[in-house]
């Protein structure tokens, strides 16, 4: 049986924002003042999300909020981790965190 891990998925909605306003990526880059590479990366890769300074520039340029730019889409969790988390199994101790101490 294959294990599946839970992953928090936050995706940017830059492409939707730019396209809905009829803008080019070039115009987005110019309007926001962010780097050209960042503008193109955010547009083409929704799994990447902007740092605080970039987010502020986008929000100021277009009068939007971070909630308009980012979307939280939780992944489904299945398998044993869905019930007891990644610390389950024969070596896990209930109620205790794994030790980070080195044994000598």
N, C-alpha and C positions, 0 to 999 in steps of 0.2 A: 504494500500500500504506500503510495507516495504522500509525503507530508506537504502541506501547503501552509505558508506563513501569512499572517495578516500584514498588510502594508497600507499605511495611510497614503492615499493618493490625493495630492494637491496638483491641480493643473492650471496653467494660465489660460486666459481667454483672450489673449492679445489678437490672434487672428480674427476672432469674431468681432472684437471691438474695431479693429482697423477696417475689415471688410464691410461691416454694417454702416460705417461712415463714408464708404467709397474712397478710402485713402489708399495710397501706395505705401509699401514698406519705407520707401525713401521719405515720404511725407511724414510718416510716423516718427522716423529717426530725427528729422529736422524739427518737428513740433516739440518733441520731448527733450531734445538736447542730449540724449543718451548716446553711447558709442554705437557706431554703425554695426559692429559685430553683435553687440547685445540686442539691438533692435531685430536683426535678422534671426538670431538664435531664438529669441522669445516668440517670434512670429512662426517659425517653422518647427519648433519643438515645445509643444504644450506641457510636456513633463518637466520643463525647466521653469522656475519661477524667479521673479526679480528680487534683488536685494532691496533693502529699505530705501536707499537713495533713488534707485531706479523707479521703484513703486511710487515714491513721492512725485517724481518728475512726470510720470504717466498720469497720475491723479490730477496734478495741477494743470497739465496741458489740456486734458479733456473733461475736467469737472466730474470725475468719477471717484468712487471709493475703492479701497482694496477689495471689497466684496464683489465689486463689478468686474474686477480683473482676475481674481482667483476663484477657483471652484473646488470644493472638497467633495470627492467622490470615493467613499470608503469601498475597499474591496471586500468581497465576501470571504469569510474564513470557513474552512471545512477541515475535517480530520481531527485528530486528538487535541491539537492546539486550540481549536475552537472552544473546547470545554475547559481545559485546565491550563492553557498557556504553554510557552516554550520550555518551562522548567519541569514538565511532567516526565514521568518515566521512572525506571527502577532506581536511578541514582539520585533523583531529586528528593529533597527533604521538605515536606509540607511546612509552609510558614517561615522558611529560612531562605535567605539569599545565598547563592553560591559564594564560596569563600574566594577572596582575591589574594589571600596570603599564600606565599610560596612555602612549600614543605621542604625541609632540609634533609 
